[in-house]
Amino acid sequence: MPVTIYDVARKANVSIATVSRVLNNSSLVSAKTRERVMKAIEELNFSPNVIASALTKKSTKTLGIVVPDISNPFFAELTRGVEDACNDFGFNLIICNTDNSIDKEVTYIKLLKQKSIDGYIISTAYYNDEIVLKMIKSNVPMILLGRDIECEGCNFDAVVSDNEKGGYLATKHLIDLGHQKIACLLGPPRVKVNLEREKGYLKAIHEANLKIYPELVGYGDFKVDFGYKKALEILTGKIKPTAFFAANDLTAIGVIKAAKSLGLKVPQDISVVGYDNTMLAELVDPPLTTISQQMKKMGYLAAEMLIKRIKNERTAGEKVVFDVNLVIRKSTDYI
């Protein structure tokens, strides 16, 4: 049988209320009594029931983060920032990985609700995500991280980066190097991030008066395999690009792999720009030119904003957009 607060009270020869005061750091308990209770807790290896405590405190001091793919370095970095903030503010964190499945997103959000967590950090939201929209309209303490959503007239928090600017900077860099046929590989079209990055790509193309080739634009996921297969398809097609803008570093690595498999050299034959500036960007051969996002800072701020809302120190309705910048390495060159 698990040790209970009753066992601690009996061993310390105090009331249950006194044990509760010690657990809650109340100043109403003498130092001598506190020491006796703490000794009993240690000897019995007692662990307070967080959920039971939450019923009285109305707080579990726990946040839940829902991410689409924790193996993606971008989401790992976001989550690390969230965890750092939780540690600084005395909160716990439950991490849920959906594998880009809407059904798993629904399941995990329901599970987190059953755990009586205090707030939700959502990094899986689609453009018109019904369950997230329902949470927003129900005034559930939550914040969107890394992804935005369309909800006219809604009051919600979001921490994102300037994706349109990122798409523009990546494409303009390639245009400035003399490239005219630039392929663009994006993630799922139902994710607003991709629509914004594509918008930046198209803005740079239009601005340079270049022709748009629909055949050179592809949607898939944010994984190496998609970048590899789609790049192979494009590079062996009728319209041959001289450069690729990939919506994340993993996709860009897939492009480099595809180019090499066809006997093409990067950047001599094909230039490649990624997105995120994860640690992989420096490890790949050649080192990847990419758009840098402030992932840890984004995650930290999102958790801090949510915790302050939970503590009633702020109200919802703030959207923070982090700046992005181009990091030039050795995967791009003049045509």
CORDAZI-V330023 format. One record per pair of residues at least 24 apart in sequence whose ideal C-beta (glycine too) atoms are under 10 Angstrom apart, sorted by the first residue. I is the first residue (numbers start at 1). J is the second residue. D is the distance in Angstrom with one decimal. If there is no record, write none. Layout:
BEGIN
i={I I}
j={J J}
d={D D}
END
This chain:
BEGIN
i={2 2 2 2 3 3 3 3 3 3 3 4 4 4 4 4 5 5 5 5 5 5 7 7 7 7 8 8 8 8 8 8 8 8 8 9 9 10 10 11 11 11 11 11 11 11 11 12 12 12 12 12 12 12 12 13 13 14 19 19 20 20 20 23 23 24 24 24 24 50 50 50 51 51 51 54 54 54 54 55 58 58 59 59 59 59 59 59 60 60 60 60 60 60 60 61 61 61 61 61 61 61 61 61 62 62 62 62 62 62 62 62 62 62 62 63 63 63 63 63 63 63 63 63 63 63 63 63 63 63 63 63 63 63 63 64 64 64 64 64 64 64 64 64 64 64 64 64 64 64 64 64 64 65 65 65 65 65 65 65 65 65 65 65 65 65 65 65 65 65 65 65 66 66 66 66 66 66 66 66 66 66 66 66 66 66 66 66 66 66 66 66 67 67 67 67 67 67 67 67 67 67 67 67 67 67 68 68 68 68 68 68 68 68 68 68 68 68 68 68 68 68 68 68 69 69 69 69 69 69 69 69 69 69 70 70 70 70 70 70 71 71 71 71 72 72 72 72 72 72 72 72 72 72 72 73 73 73 73 73 73 73 73 73 73 74 74 74 74 74 74 74 74 74 74 74 74 74 75 75 75 75 75 75 75 75 75 76 76 76 76 77 77 77 77 77 77 77 77 77 77 77 77 78 78 78 78 78 78 78 78 78 78 78 78 78 79 79 79 79 79 79 79 80 80 80 80 81 81 81 81 81 81 81 81 81 81 81 81 81 82 82 82 82 82 82 82 82 82 82 82 82 82 83 83 83 83 84 84 84 84 84 84 85 85 85 85 85 85 85 85 85 85 85 86 86 86 86 86 86 86 87 88 88 88 88 89 89 89 89 89 89 89 90 91 91 91 91 91 91 91 92 92 93 93 93 94 95 96 96 96 96 97 98 98 99 100 100 100 100 100 100 100 100 102 102 102 102 102 105 105 105 106 106 109 109 109 109 113 117 117 118 118 118 118 118 119 119 119 119 119 119 119 120 120 121 121 121 121 121 121 121 121 121 122 122 122 122 122 122 123 123 123 123 123 124 125 125 125 125 125 125 125 125 126 126 126 126 126 126 127 127 127 127 127 127 127 127 128 128 129 129 129 132 136 139 140 141 141 141 141 141 142 142 142 143 143 143 143 143 143 143 143 143 143 143 143 144 144 144 145 145 145 145 145 145 145 145 146 146 146 146 146 146 146 146 147 147 147 147 148 148 148 148 148 148 148 149 149 150 154 154 155 155 155 155 156 156 156 156 157 157 157 157 157 157 157 157 157 157 157 158 158 158 158 158 158 158 158 159 159 159 159 159 159 159 159 159 159 159 159 159 159 159 160 160 160 160 160 160 160 160 160 160 161 161 161 161 161 161 161 161 161 161 161 161 161 161 161 161 162 162 162 162 162 162 162 162 162 163 163 163 163 163 163 163 163 163 163 163 163 163 163 163 164 164 164 164 164 164 164 164 164 164 165 165 165 165 165 165 165 165 165 165 166 166 166 166 166 166 166 166 166 166 166 166 166 166 166 166 166 166 167 167 167 167 167 167 167 167 167 167 167 167 167 167 167 167 167 167 168 168 168 168 168 168 168 168 168 168 168 168 169 169 169 169 169 169 169 169 169 169 170 170 170 170 170 170 170 170 170 170 170 170 170 170 170 170 170 170 170 171 171 171 171 171 171 171 171 171 171 171 171 171 171 172 172 172 172 172 172 172 172 173 173 173 173 173 173 173 173 173 173 174 174 174 174 174 174 174 174 174 174 174 174 174 174 175 175 175 175 175 175 176 176 176 176 177 177 177 177 177 177 177 177 177 178 178 178 178 178 178 179 179 179 179 179 179 179 179 179 179 179 179 179 180 180 180 180 180 180 180 180 180 181 181 181 181 181 181 181 181 181 181 181 182 182 182 182 182 182 182 182 182 182 182 182 182 183 183 183 183 183 183 183 183 183 183 183 183 183 183 183 183 183 183 183 183 183 184 184 184 184 184 184 184 184 184 184 184 184 184 185 185 185 185 185 185 185 185 185 185 185 185 185 185 185 185 185 185 185 185 185 185 185 186 186 186 186 186 186 186 186 186 186 186 186 186 186 187 187 187 187 187 187 187 187 187 187 187 187 188 188 188 188 188 189 189 190 191 191 191 191 193 193 193 193 194 194 194 194 194 197 197 197 197 197 197 198 198 200 200 200 201 201 204 211 213 213 213 213 214 215 215 216 216 216 216 216 217 218 218 218 218 219 220 220 220 221 221 221 221 222 222 222 222 222 222 222 222 223 223 223 223 223 224 224 224 224 224 224 224 224 224 224 224 224 225 225 225 225 226 226 226 226 227 227 227 227 227 227 227 227 227 227 228 228 228 228 228 228 228 228 229 229 230 230 230 231 231 231 231 231 231 231 231 231 231 232 232 232 232 232 233 234 235 235 235 235 235 235 236 240 240 241 241 242 242 242 242 242 243 243 243 243 243 243 243 243 243 244 244 244 244 244 244 244 245 245 245 245 245 245 246 246 246 246 246 246 246 246 247 247 247 247 248 248 248 248 248 248 248 248 249 249 249 249 249 249 249 249 249 249 249 249 249 249 249 250 250 250 250 250 251 251 252 252 252 252 252 252 252 252 253 253 253 253 253 253 253 253 255 255 256 256 256 256 256 257 259 260 265 266 266 266 266 267 267 267 267 267 267 267 268 268 269 269 270 270 270 270 271 271 271 271 271 272 272 273 273 273 273 273 273 274 274 274 275 276 277 277 277 277 277 281 281 281 282 282 284 284 284 285 285 286 286 286 286 286 287 287 287 287 287 288 288 288 288 288 288 289 289 289 289 289 289 289 289 290 290 290 290 290 290 291 291 291 291 292 292 292 292 292 293 293 293 293 294 294 294 294 295 297 298}
j={45 46 47 49 40 41 43 44 45 46 47 44 46 48 49 52 41 46 48 49 52 53 40 41 44 46 37 38 39 40 41 43 44 46 48 37 40 40 44 36 37 39 40 41 43 44 46 36 37 38 39 40 41 43 44 37 40 40 46 48 48 53 56 48 53 48 53 56 57 92 115 116 114 115 116 115 116 117 118 116 116 118 91 116 117 118 310 311 91 92 94 115 116 117 118 86 89 90 91 92 117 118 307 310 86 91 92 93 94 112 115 116 117 118 119 89 91 92 93 94 95 112 117 118 119 120 121 141 142 143 302 303 306 307 310 92 93 94 95 96 108 109 111 112 113 115 117 118 119 120 121 122 142 93 94 95 96 97 108 112 119 120 121 122 123 124 143 145 299 302 303 306 94 95 96 97 98 104 105 108 109 111 112 120 121 122 123 124 125 132 142 145 95 96 97 98 99 100 105 108 121 122 123 124 145 146 97 98 99 100 101 104 105 123 124 125 126 146 147 187 188 191 221 222 97 98 99 100 123 124 221 222 223 250 95 96 97 98 99 123 97 99 223 250 97 100 221 222 223 248 249 250 276 278 280 248 249 250 276 277 278 279 280 281 295 123 146 222 248 249 250 275 276 277 278 280 293 295 123 124 145 146 222 276 278 295 299 278 279 295 299 146 276 277 278 279 293 294 295 296 297 298 299 121 123 145 146 159 293 295 296 297 298 299 300 302 121 123 145 295 296 299 303 295 296 299 300 145 159 294 295 296 297 298 299 300 301 302 303 304 121 123 143 145 296 298 299 300 301 302 303 304 306 296 299 300 303 296 297 299 300 303 304 121 296 299 300 301 302 303 304 305 306 307 121 299 300 303 304 306 307 303 300 303 304 307 303 304 306 307 308 310 311 307 117 118 119 303 306 307 310 117 118 117 121 303 120 121 120 122 123 124 124 123 124 124 124 126 187 188 191 221 222 223 126 129 130 131 190 129 131 132 130 131 134 135 140 142 140 141 310 306 307 309 310 311 143 303 305 306 307 309 310 144 306 145 146 157 159 299 302 303 305 306 146 147 149 156 158 302 147 159 298 299 302 191 149 150 151 158 190 191 192 193 150 188 189 190 191 192 188 189 190 191 192 193 194 195 190 192 190 191 192 156 316 316 316 306 307 309 310 316 306 309 316 301 302 303 304 305 306 307 309 316 318 319 320 192 302 319 295 298 299 301 302 303 305 306 191 193 293 295 298 299 302 322 191 192 193 194 191 192 193 195 196 319 321 191 192 192 316 317 315 316 317 318 316 317 318 319 302 305 306 309 314 315 316 317 318 319 320 302 305 316 317 318 319 320 321 297 298 299 300 301 302 303 304 305 306 318 319 320 321 322 192 193 196 293 298 302 319 320 321 322 193 196 275 276 291 292 293 294 295 297 298 320 321 322 323 324 196 200 291 293 321 322 323 324 325 192 193 194 195 196 197 198 199 200 247 275 291 293 321 324 195 196 197 198 199 200 201 202 203 324 196 197 200 203 291 321 323 324 325 326 193 196 197 200 201 245 247 273 275 276 290 291 292 293 323 324 325 326 193 194 195 196 197 198 199 200 201 202 203 204 245 247 273 275 291 324 197 199 200 201 202 203 204 205 207 291 324 326 200 204 245 273 275 291 292 324 325 326 197 200 201 204 243 244 245 246 247 252 273 274 275 289 290 291 324 326 332 197 198 200 201 202 203 204 205 207 208 210 243 245 273 200 201 203 204 205 207 208 326 204 243 245 271 273 289 291 326 328 332 201 204 208 241 242 243 244 245 271 272 273 289 332 335 204 205 207 208 210 243 204 208 332 334 242 243 267 271 289 332 333 334 335 242 243 271 333 334 335 208 210 241 242 243 244 245 270 271 332 333 334 335 205 208 210 211 213 241 242 243 335 210 211 213 216 234 239 240 241 242 243 335 208 210 212 213 216 217 241 242 243 244 245 271 273 213 215 216 217 218 230 231 234 235 237 239 240 241 242 243 244 245 246 255 270 272 212 213 216 217 218 219 241 243 244 245 246 247 273 216 217 218 219 220 222 226 227 230 231 234 244 245 246 247 248 251 252 254 255 272 274 275 217 218 219 220 221 222 226 230 245 246 247 248 251 275 219 220 221 222 223 226 246 247 248 250 251 275 219 220 221 222 247 219 220 219 219 221 222 247 222 247 248 275 219 220 222 247 248 245 246 247 248 275 291 245 247 245 291 324 245 247 245 239 237 238 239 241 239 239 241 240 241 243 244 245 245 244 246 247 251 247 247 251 254 247 248 250 251 246 247 248 249 250 251 275 276 248 250 251 253 254 248 249 250 251 252 253 254 255 256 257 258 280 250 251 254 257 250 251 254 255 251 252 253 254 255 256 257 258 272 274 253 254 255 256 257 258 259 261 254 258 254 255 258 255 256 257 258 259 261 262 264 270 272 257 258 259 261 262 258 258 259 261 262 264 269 270 262 269 270 270 271 267 269 270 271 335 267 270 271 272 273 331 332 333 335 270 271 272 273 274 331 332 271 272 273 274 275 291 272 273 274 275 276 288 290 291 274 275 276 291 274 275 276 278 280 290 291 293 273 274 275 276 277 278 279 280 281 282 283 284 288 290 291 274 275 276 278 280 275 276 276 280 281 284 288 289 290 331 278 280 281 283 284 285 288 331 288 331 284 285 286 288 331 284 331 285 333 330 331 332 333 329 330 331 332 333 334 335 333 335 333 335 331 332 333 335 331 332 333 334 335 331 332 326 327 328 329 331 332 327 329 331 324 324 324 325 326 327 329 327 329 331 327 329 329 330 331 330 331 329 330 331 332 333 327 328 329 330 331 327 328 329 330 331 332 326 327 328 329 330 331 332 333 326 327 328 329 331 332 324 325 326 327 323 324 325 326 327 322 323 324 325 322 323 324 325 322 322 322}
d={9.9 8.9 8.2 8.7 9.8 8.9 9.9 4.7 6.6 4.7 7.7 9.3 7.9 9.9 8.3 9.8 9.5 7.5 7.5 8.2 8.8 9.9 8.3 9.8 5.9 7.1 6.7 9.6 10.0 5.0 5.7 9.3 6.0 5.2 9.5 8.2 8.2 8.6 9.7 9.1 9.0 8.7 4.2 8.9 7.1 6.3 9.3 5.0 4.7 8.7 7.4 4.0 8.2 9.6 9.5 9.6 8.8 8.5 8.9 9.4 9.3 8.9 8.5 5.7 7.8 9.7 8.6 9.4 8.2 8.1 9.2 8.7 9.6 7.4 6.0 9.3 5.1 9.2 8.6 8.2 9.1 9.0 9.6 8.8 9.6 5.6 7.4 9.2 9.0 7.6 9.8 7.3 5.3 5.9 6.0 8.9 8.7 6.3 5.1 6.2 9.3 6.7 9.2 9.0 8.6 6.4 4.4 7.2 6.4 8.8 7.1 8.0 4.7 6.0 8.6 9.5 5.6 7.4 5.5 7.4 9.9 9.1 6.2 6.4 5.2 7.3 6.1 9.1 9.6 9.5 9.6 6.5 6.5 7.4 8.4 9.6 7.5 4.5 7.9 6.4 7.8 8.0 8.4 3.9 8.9 7.4 4.7 8.9 7.6 5.4 7.0 9.1 9.3 6.4 7.4 5.5 7.0 9.6 9.9 9.3 9.8 7.8 4.2 7.9 6.7 9.6 9.8 7.5 8.4 8.8 8.3 9.9 9.4 8.4 4.8 8.2 6.2 8.9 6.2 5.5 6.6 10.0 7.7 7.0 7.2 5.3 6.4 5.1 9.0 9.4 9.7 9.4 7.0 7.2 5.9 7.1 9.8 9.9 10.0 9.8 8.7 8.9 4.6 6.5 8.6 8.5 7.5 5.4 7.0 4.6 8.4 9.2 8.3 6.7 4.8 9.6 9.8 9.4 8.8 9.4 9.1 8.8 9.0 8.1 6.7 8.0 6.5 6.5 9.6 9.3 8.4 7.0 7.9 9.3 6.7 9.0 4.6 9.6 9.4 9.9 8.2 9.6 9.0 9.3 9.9 10.0 9.6 5.9 7.8 7.4 9.0 6.5 8.7 8.2 10.0 9.0 7.1 7.8 7.2 9.7 3.6 6.1 5.9 9.1 8.5 9.3 7.5 7.7 6.3 7.6 8.4 8.6 4.6 9.2 5.9 9.9 7.3 6.2 6.2 9.4 9.3 7.4 9.1 9.8 9.9 8.6 9.3 8.3 9.4 8.6 9.9 9.9 8.2 9.6 6.7 8.5 8.5 9.4 3.6 5.6 9.8 8.6 7.1 8.8 6.2 6.0 5.6 9.2 9.0 5.2 7.6 9.8 6.1 4.2 9.4 8.0 8.8 8.2 9.2 9.2 9.5 6.3 9.9 8.0 5.9 6.5 8.9 8.9 9.7 8.9 6.5 3.8 6.4 6.3 2.5 4.1 7.8 7.7 7.3 9.7 5.9 9.2 9.9 7.4 9.1 9.1 4.2 7.0 9.5 6.4 4.5 9.4 9.0 9.8 7.8 9.0 8.1 7.1 10.0 7.6 5.6 8.0 9.9 9.9 9.7 7.2 4.5 7.7 7.9 3.5 5.1 9.3 8.9 7.2 9.7 9.9 9.4 5.7 9.5 9.7 7.9 9.6 8.3 8.8 8.2 9.4 7.4 7.1 9.8 5.0 8.8 9.7 9.0 9.0 9.6 7.6 8.9 7.6 9.2 6.2 8.7 8.7 9.6 9.4 8.7 8.1 9.9 9.7 9.7 10.0 10.0 8.8 9.4 9.3 5.2 9.8 7.6 9.6 9.0 7.1 9.2 6.5 8.5 9.5 7.2 7.7 8.7 8.0 9.4 7.8 6.6 8.3 8.9 5.4 9.6 7.4 9.3 9.4 8.6 9.1 9.9 8.3 8.1 9.6 4.9 9.4 7.5 8.8 9.8 4.6 7.4 7.1 5.3 9.5 7.9 5.2 9.5 9.8 9.1 8.1 5.7 6.6 9.7 6.3 9.2 7.6 8.7 9.8 9.4 9.6 6.0 9.9 9.8 8.9 8.9 9.1 4.7 9.9 9.8 9.0 9.9 8.0 7.9 9.7 9.9 7.6 9.8 4.6 6.0 8.0 9.3 8.3 5.1 6.6 5.1 9.5 9.2 7.2 7.7 9.3 8.7 9.6 9.8 8.8 8.5 7.5 9.8 6.4 9.3 5.6 5.4 8.0 7.2 9.0 8.4 9.3 5.1 8.2 9.8 5.9 4.7 9.9 7.8 8.2 9.0 10.0 9.6 9.8 8.1 8.7 9.9 6.5 6.5 9.0 4.4 8.6 9.7 9.2 9.9 7.4 8.4 8.1 6.6 8.3 8.5 9.9 6.3 6.4 5.7 9.9 9.4 5.0 7.5 9.8 8.1 7.6 9.1 9.7 6.6 7.1 9.3 8.9 8.0 5.2 4.3 9.5 5.7 7.0 8.9 8.3 7.8 5.6 7.1 7.1 8.9 9.4 5.3 7.0 5.4 7.2 8.2 8.4 9.5 9.9 9.8 7.9 4.6 7.2 8.6 9.1 5.1 8.0 9.3 5.5 4.2 9.3 9.6 7.0 9.5 8.9 7.9 4.8 8.3 7.3 8.8 7.8 8.9 9.5 7.7 9.6 7.2 7.4 5.8 7.1 8.8 9.5 9.9 9.6 8.8 9.4 4.9 7.1 8.8 10.0 6.8 9.4 6.6 4.3 7.3 5.3 8.3 8.7 9.6 9.3 5.5 7.0 6.0 5.3 9.9 8.1 5.3 8.2 8.4 3.6 4.9 9.2 8.2 6.9 9.1 8.7 9.0 9.1 9.1 7.8 9.1 4.6 7.1 9.0 5.1 4.3 9.2 9.8 7.3 9.7 8.9 9.5 6.2 9.5 8.7 9.2 7.6 5.8 9.1 9.9 9.4 8.2 6.1 6.2 9.6 9.7 9.2 9.9 6.2 9.2 9.5 4.2 8.8 7.6 9.5 4.4 8.7 8.4 9.8 9.2 9.8 6.8 3.7 6.4 6.5 2.6 4.5 8.2 7.6 7.6 7.2 8.2 9.9 8.2 8.1 9.5 8.9 8.3 3.7 7.3 9.1 5.3 5.0 9.8 8.4 9.7 9.8 9.9 7.4 8.2 9.8 8.8 9.9 6.2 9.9 7.0 7.3 4.7 8.2 7.5 7.4 8.2 9.8 9.8 4.7 8.6 9.2 9.9 4.4 8.2 6.8 8.2 8.0 5.5 9.4 6.8 9.4 9.5 10.0 6.8 4.7 8.4 7.9 3.7 6.5 9.2 8.7 9.5 8.9 5.5 7.9 8.9 9.5 8.8 4.5 9.4 7.7 7.8 8.6 8.9 9.3 8.9 8.9 6.4 7.2 9.4 5.7 7.2 6.6 9.8 8.4 9.9 9.7 8.5 4.4 8.5 6.6 6.0 9.2 6.3 9.1 6.6 9.0 6.1 7.8 8.3 4.9 7.1 8.8 9.6 9.0 9.7 9.1 9.1 7.6 8.8 6.5 10.0 6.2 6.5 4.9 6.3 8.3 9.3 9.6 9.4 5.4 4.1 9.8 9.1 7.9 4.9 4.0 9.6 9.7 9.6 6.3 8.7 9.7 8.7 5.3 9.3 8.1 5.4 7.7 9.9 9.1 7.4 8.9 8.0 8.3 8.2 6.5 6.7 10.0 6.5 6.8 4.5 5.7 7.5 9.5 9.8 7.9 9.7 8.7 7.0 9.7 6.0 7.6 4.8 7.2 6.1 8.7 9.0 8.1 8.7 4.1 7.3 7.5 8.4 7.5 5.3 8.6 9.8 8.9 9.6 4.2 9.1 7.1 4.6 7.2 8.7 8.2 9.3 9.5 9.7 9.6 6.6 4.8 7.5 9.6 9.2 9.8 7.5 5.0 8.0 7.8 9.9 9.1 8.0 5.1 8.1 7.1 9.7 7.3 5.9 5.6 7.1 8.4 6.4 7.4 4.7 6.2 9.1 5.2 8.1 8.2 6.8 9.9 10.0 10.0 7.3 7.0 5.1 7.6 9.7 9.1 9.8 9.8 9.0 8.3 4.5 9.2 8.3 9.7 7.0 6.9 5.9 4.7 9.1 8.4 9.7 5.2 6.9 9.9 7.7 9.6 6.6 7.6 6.5 8.3 9.8 4.7 9.5 9.2 9.5 9.9 9.2 9.5 9.6 7.8 9.4 9.5 7.0 9.9 9.3 6.0 9.9 8.3 9.8 5.5 9.4 7.0 8.7 9.6 8.4 9.2 9.5 9.9 5.9 9.3 9.1 9.9 9.8 9.8 5.3 7.9 9.7 5.4 9.4 9.5 5.5 9.8 8.7 9.8 9.8 10.0 9.9 9.9 9.5 9.1 9.2 7.8 9.6 9.8 9.5 9.0 8.3 9.2 6.8 4.7 9.0 5.8 6.2 9.2 9.1 8.8 5.6 7.1 9.6 7.3 9.9 9.4 5.0 7.2 9.0 5.3 4.2 9.3 9.6 7.1 10.0 9.6 9.0 9.4 6.4 9.5 8.4 6.1 6.3 9.8 3.7 6.4 6.6 2.4 4.8 8.3 7.6 7.2 9.3 9.2 8.4 3.8 7.3 8.9 5.0 4.8 9.6 8.0 7.5 7.6 7.7 8.1 8.1 4.3 8.4 8.0 3.6 6.7 9.2 8.9 9.9 8.6 8.9 9.2 4.6 9.0 7.2 7.3 8.8 8.6 6.8 9.3 5.8 7.2 9.7 7.6 7.4 10.0 9.5 7.6 9.4 9.7 7.7 6.6 6.8 5.3 8.6 6.6 4.1 7.1 7.5 9.8 7.3 9.6 7.7 6.8 7.4 5.0 7.1 9.1 9.4 9.9 9.4 8.2 5.0 8.4 8.0 9.1 6.7 6.9 5.2 6.5 9.9 9.1 8.8 10.0 8.4 5.4 9.0 9.4 6.5 4.9 5.3 8.1 9.9 8.8 9.3 9.8 9.9 4.1 6.6 5.0 7.3 4.9 9.0 5.3 5.2 10.0 9.9 7.9 6.2 5.8 9.3 8.2 9.6 8.5 8.1 7.2 8.0 9.9 9.2 9.1 8.1 8.0 5.7 8.8 7.0 7.5 9.9 6.5 8.8 9.3 5.3 9.9 7.3 9.8 9.8 9.2 6.4 7.9 7.8 7.7 6.9 9.2 10.0 9.1 9.9 8.5 5.5 8.7 8.8 9.6 6.8 5.5 5.2 3.9 8.8 9.4 6.8 9.8 9.7 9.6 8.9 9.6 9.7 9.9 6.6 4.1 5.9 8.6 7.6 4.6 6.9 8.0 9.7 9.1 9.7 7.2 6.1 9.4 9.5 7.8 8.7 9.5 8.9 8.7 9.4 5.4 9.7 7.4 7.0 8.8 9.3 7.4 9.2 9.9 7.8 8.9 9.2 7.0 4.0 5.0 9.2 9.5 9.4 9.8 3.9 5.0 6.7 8.5 10.0 5.7 8.2 4.9 8.9 7.3 6.7 5.1 4.9 7.5 4.9 4.4 9.4 7.9 5.6 9.0 7.4 8.3 9.8 5.3 7.3 6.1 7.5 9.5 6.2 5.3 7.5 4.9 6.9 9.3 5.8 9.2 5.0 7.7 8.1 9.4 9.1 6.9 5.6}
END
